[in-house]
């Protein structure tokens, strides 16, 4: 969803929202006295609506808050996040800056506003402003470890886009320190380390990325490639095997081994590294697996894996 300008809330949602709030004892009519209870209830409704993807009614909540509490940053903060989710970076930036101003002495609130603005700048590829905002937001130690981990990981992404590799890696590592189970931070750091020649360090970081139960296919693929590049063929074969088990299953016809190990390994290497014409990433992963098995000395299993890959190409 991309909005060219801040959208007007759907009237049906406004009516339903007003009914919900009034039934809950909250007056929504013009001129009603504002109360802290009312602010909390409308803000809670907005958070819930954003969580379930109902952006227009969430926008209505934010607009209502800015009308009832014009000097409170909460309404502008909600509007900024709704606009960011909806793809309107211009409105997101404007509302987040307004919230930043109104937070005054609330350092954590100011930091969160800066991080929202940074997300807006990054989504529009304004890397320099994103860099400034992420730095400003991540410098607040009053944020939770999870918030700081996300901020430093995003800061690393910006440095990466600016081709400042060492600083990107430093921020990915910082993100991992704040959240030791943050797989994305390890994955990002490990991938950049391997690319920049720090293979051993990168491989260790990639191992960290796949230690959780929810490790992604991409993390396992990166780890397997890094292990093979580092000459750890046996470990690479195990990583590829795990990767293949995570992918959608593919059965192969039973056949007796009729090609030599050298031919199988050569076919695997050719199709995997030279691009070949594998029908899917799974097919390429099978060839890499075969090559790692043969390099690691498990020739018979390497032959079987290579034949599976060739069958998949047929």
C-alpha positions as CSV (number, residue, x, y, z in Angstrom):
1,X,0.0,0.0,0.0
2,X,1.4,3.4,-1.0
3,X,-0.3,6.6,-0.1
4,X,0.6,9.8,-2.0
5,X,-0.7,11.9,0.8
6,X,-2.1,11.2,4.3
7,X,-5.4,9.4,3.5
8,X,-8.7,10.4,4.9
9,X,-10.1,7.8,7.2
10,X,-12.9,5.6,5.8
11,X,-16.2,7.0,7.2
12,X,-17.5,3.6,8.1
13,X,-14.5,2.9,10.3
14,X,-14.8,6.3,12.0
15,X,-18.5,5.6,12.8
16,X,-17.7,2.1,14.1
17,X,-14.7,3.4,16.1
18,X,-16.8,6.2,17.6
19,X,-19.5,3.7,18.6
20,X,-16.9,1.4,20.2
21,X,-15.3,4.3,22.1
22,X,-18.7,5.7,23.3
23,X,-19.9,2.3,24.4
24,X,-16.7,2.1,26.4
25,X,-17.6,5.4,28.2
26,X,-15.5,7.7,26.0
27,X,-17.1,10.8,24.6
28,X,-16.1,11.5,21.0
29,X,-18.3,14.5,20.3
30,X,-16.7,17.9,19.7
31,X,-16.4,19.9,22.9
32,X,-16.3,16.9,25.2
33,X,-13.7,17.3,28.0
34,X,-10.6,15.4,27.4
35,X,-9.3,13.0,30.1
36,X,-6.2,10.9,30.5
37,X,-8.4,7.8,30.5
38,X,-9.8,8.8,27.1
39,X,-6.3,9.3,25.8
40,X,-5.2,5.9,27.0
41,X,-8.2,4.1,25.5
42,X,-7.9,5.7,22.1
43,X,-4.2,5.1,22.0
44,X,-4.7,1.4,23.0
45,X,-7.4,1.1,20.2
46,X,-4.9,2.6,17.7
47,X,-2.2,0.1,18.7
48,X,-4.6,-2.8,18.4
49,X,-5.8,-1.6,15.0
50,X,-2.2,-1.2,13.7
51,X,-1.4,-4.7,15.0
52,X,-4.2,-6.2,12.9
53,X,-3.4,-4.1,9.9
54,X,-6.4,-1.8,10.0
55,X,-4.5,1.4,9.1
56,X,-7.4,3.7,8.3
57,X,-9.2,3.4,11.6
58,X,-5.8,3.6,13.4
59,X,-5.3,6.8,11.5
60,X,-8.6,8.0,12.8
61,X,-7.5,7.3,16.3
62,X,-4.3,9.3,15.8
63,X,-6.2,12.2,14.3
64,X,-8.6,12.2,17.2
65,X,-5.8,12.3,19.7
66,X,-4.2,15.3,18.0
67,X,-7.5,17.1,18.2
68,X,-8.2,16.3,21.8
69,X,-4.6,16.5,23.0
70,X,-2.8,18.9,20.6
71,X,0.2,19.3,22.9
72,X,0.7,15.6,23.6
73,X,3.1,13.7,21.3
74,X,1.2,10.4,21.4
75,X,-1.2,11.2,18.6
76,X,1.5,12.4,16.3
77,X,3.6,9.4,17.2
78,X,0.7,7.1,16.1
79,X,0.2,9.1,12.9
80,X,3.9,8.8,12.0
81,X,3.9,5.0,12.5
82,X,0.6,4.5,10.6
83,X,1.9,6.6,7.7
84,X,5.2,4.7,7.6
85,X,3.3,1.4,7.5
86,X,1.2,2.8,4.7
87,X,4.2,4.0,2.7
88,X,3.7,7.7,3.1
89,X,7.2,8.7,4.1
90,X,6.6,12.5,3.7
91,X,3.8,12.5,6.3
92,X,5.7,10.0,8.5
93,X,8.7,12.3,8.7
94,X,6.5,15.4,9.4
95,X,4.5,13.7,12.2
96,X,7.6,12.1,13.8
97,X,9.4,15.5,13.9
98,X,6.3,17.0,15.5
99,X,6.2,14.2,18.1
100,X,10.0,14.7,18.7
101,X,9.4,18.4,19.5
102,X,6.5,17.7,21.8
103,X,8.3,15.0,23.8
104,X,10.4,17.8,25.3
105,X,12.2,16.2,28.3
106,X,11.2,12.6,27.5
107,X,14.5,11.3,26.2
108,X,13.1,7.8,25.4
109,X,10.2,9.3,23.5
110,X,12.5,11.6,21.5
111,X,14.7,8.6,20.6
112,X,11.7,6.6,19.4
113,X,10.6,9.5,17.3
114,X,14.0,9.7,15.7
115,X,14.0,6.0,15.0
116,X,10.6,6.2,13.3
117,X,11.9,9.1,11.2
118,X,15.0,7.1,10.4
119,X,12.9,4.3,9.1
120,X,11.1,6.8,6.8
121,X,14.4,8.1,5.5
122,X,15.7,4.6,4.9
123,X,12.6,3.5,3.0
124,X,13.0,6.4,0.7
125,X,16.8,5.7,0.3
126,X,17.8,9.0,1.9
127,X,20.8,7.3,3.6
128,X,22.5,10.4,5.0
129,X,19.4,11.5,6.9
130,X,18.6,8.0,7.9
131,X,22.2,7.7,9.3
132,X,21.8,10.9,11.4
133,X,18.4,9.8,12.8
134,X,19.4,6.2,13.6
135,X,22.5,7.6,15.4
136,X,20.4,10.0,17.4
137,X,17.8,7.3,18.3
138,X,20.3,4.5,19.1
139,X,22.2,6.8,21.5
140,X,19.5,6.7,24.2
141,X,20.2,4.0,26.8
142,X,16.6,4.3,28.1
143,X,15.3,2.2,25.3
144,X,14.8,-1.6,25.7
145,X,17.5,-4.0,24.6
146,X,15.2,-5.1,21.8
147,X,14.7,-1.6,20.5
148,X,18.4,-0.9,20.7
149,X,19.2,-4.1,18.9
150,X,16.8,-3.2,16.0
151,X,18.2,0.3,15.9
152,X,21.8,-0.8,15.6
153,X,21.0,-3.5,13.1
154,X,19.2,-0.9,10.9
155,X,22.1,1.5,11.4
156,X,24.4,-1.3,10.1
157,X,22.1,-1.7,7.1
158,X,22.5,2.0,6.3
159,X,26.3,1.8,6.6
160,X,26.2,-1.2,4.3
161,X,24.2,0.8,1.7
162,X,26.8,3.5,1.9
163,X,29.5,0.8,1.4
164,X,31.1,1.5,4.7
165,X,31.7,-2.1,5.5
166,X,33.7,-2.0,8.8
167,X,31.2,0.4,10.4
168,X,28.3,-1.8,9.2
169,X,29.9,-4.8,10.8
170,X,30.5,-2.9,14.1
171,X,26.8,-2.0,14.3
172,X,25.6,-5.5,13.5
173,X,27.8,-6.8,16.3
174,X,26.5,-4.1,18.7
175,X,22.9,-5.2,17.8
176,X,23.8,-8.8,18.6
177,X,25.2,-7.8,22.0
178,X,21.9,-6.1,22.9
179,X,19.9,-9.2,21.8
180,X,22.0,-12.4,21.8
181,X,19.3,-14.3,19.9
182,X,18.9,-11.7,17.2
183,X,19.6,-13.9,14.2
184,X,19.4,-11.1,11.6
185,X,22.3,-9.3,13.3
186,X,24.5,-12.3,13.2
187,X,23.5,-13.1,9.6
188,X,24.2,-9.6,8.5
189,X,27.5,-9.4,10.3
190,X,28.6,-12.9,9.1
191,X,27.7,-12.3,5.5
192,X,29.7,-9.0,5.4
193,X,32.7,-10.6,7.2
194,X,32.9,-13.4,4.7
195,X,32.5,-11.0,1.7
196,X,35.4,-8.8,3.1
197,X,37.7,-11.8,3.6
198,X,37.2,-12.4,7.4
199,X,35.9,-15.9,6.7
200,X,36.6,-17.5,10.1
201,X,34.9,-14.7,12.0
202,X,32.1,-14.6,9.5
203,X,31.5,-18.3,9.7
204,X,31.2,-18.1,13.5
205,X,28.7,-15.3,13.2
206,X,26.7,-17.3,10.7
207,X,26.7,-20.3,13.1
208,X,25.2,-18.0,15.7
209,X,22.5,-17.0,13.2
210,X,21.3,-20.6,12.8
211,X,21.4,-21.7,16.4
212,X,17.8,-20.7,17.1
213,X,14.9,-22.9,16.3
214,X,13.5,-20.4,13.8
215,X,16.7,-20.1,11.8
216,X,15.8,-19.2,8.2
217,X,16.7,-21.0,5.0
218,X,18.7,-18.0,3.9
219,X,20.8,-18.2,7.1
220,X,21.6,-21.9,6.6
221,X,22.5,-21.3,2.9
222,X,24.9,-18.5,3.8
223,X,26.5,-20.6,6.5
224,X,27.0,-23.6,4.2
225,X,28.6,-21.4,1.5
226,X,30.9,-19.8,4.1
227,X,32.0,-23.1,5.5
228,X,32.8,-24.4,2.0
229,X,34.6,-21.2,1.2
230,X,36.7,-21.7,4.4
231,X,37.6,-25.2,3.3
232,X,35.4,-26.9,6.0
233,X,33.8,-29.3,3.5
234,X,32.5,-31.8,6.1
235,X,30.7,-29.1,8.0
236,X,29.5,-27.5,4.8
237,X,28.0,-30.8,3.8
238,X,26.1,-31.0,7.1
239,X,24.9,-27.4,6.7
240,X,23.7,-28.1,3.2
241,X,22.0,-31.2,4.4
242,X,20.1,-29.3,7.1
243,X,19.2,-26.7,4.5
244,X,17.7,-29.2,2.2
245,X,15.6,-30.7,5.0
246,X,14.1,-27.2,5.5
247,X,13.2,-26.8,1.9
248,X,10.1,-28.3,0.3
249,X,10.6,-32.0,-0.2
250,X,11.5,-33.4,-3.6
251,X,11.6,-37.2,-4.3
252,X,14.0,-38.7,-6.8
253,X,13.7,-41.9,-8.8
254,X,15.8,-44.8,-7.5
255,X,18.7,-45.7,-9.7
256,X,22.0,-47.5,-9.3
257,X,25.2,-45.6,-9.3
258,X,26.5,-45.5,-12.8
259,X,28.8,-42.4,-12.8
260,X,32.2,-42.0,-11.2
261,X,32.8,-39.9,-8.2
262,X,34.9,-37.5,-10.2
263,X,32.2,-37.1,-12.9
264,X,29.6,-36.5,-10.2
265,X,31.7,-33.9,-8.4
266,X,32.6,-32.2,-11.7
267,X,28.9,-32.0,-12.7
268,X,28.0,-30.7,-9.3
269,X,30.7,-28.0,-9.3
270,X,29.9,-27.0,-12.9
271,X,26.2,-26.5,-12.4
272,X,26.5,-24.9,-8.9
273,X,29.3,-22.4,-9.5
274,X,28.9,-21.7,-13.2
275,X,25.2,-21.0,-12.8
276,X,24.1,-23.9,-15.1
277,X,20.4,-23.9,-15.5
278,X,19.0,-25.3,-12.2
279,X,15.2,-25.1,-12.0
280,X,15.3,-23.8,-8.5
281,X,17.5,-22.7,-5.6
282,X,16.9,-26.2,-4.1
283,X,18.6,-27.8,-7.2
284,X,21.6,-25.6,-6.8
285,X,21.8,-26.4,-3.1
286,X,21.8,-30.1,-4.0
287,X,24.8,-29.7,-6.2
288,X,26.7,-27.7,-3.5
289,X,25.9,-30.5,-1.1
290,X,27.2,-33.1,-3.4
291,X,30.5,-31.1,-4.0
292,X,30.9,-30.7,-0.2
293,X,30.4,-34.4,0.4
294,X,33.0,-35.4,-2.2
295,X,35.5,-32.8,-0.9
296,X,34.9,-34.1,2.6
297,X,35.7,-37.7,1.5
298,X,32.2,-39.1,1.5
299,X,32.3,-40.0,-2.2
300,X,29.4,-42.5,-2.3
301,X,27.0,-40.0,-0.7
302,X,28.4,-37.3,-3.0
303,X,27.6,-39.4,-6.0
304,X,24.0,-40.0,-4.9
305,X,23.5,-36.3,-4.2
306,X,25.0,-35.3,-7.6
307,X,22.7,-37.8,-9.3
308,X,19.7,-36.3,-7.5
309,X,20.7,-32.9,-8.7
310,X,21.1,-34.1,-12.3
311,X,17.7,-35.8,-12.1
312,X,16.2,-32.5,-10.9
313,X,17.6,-30.7,-13.9
314,X,16.1,-33.2,-16.3
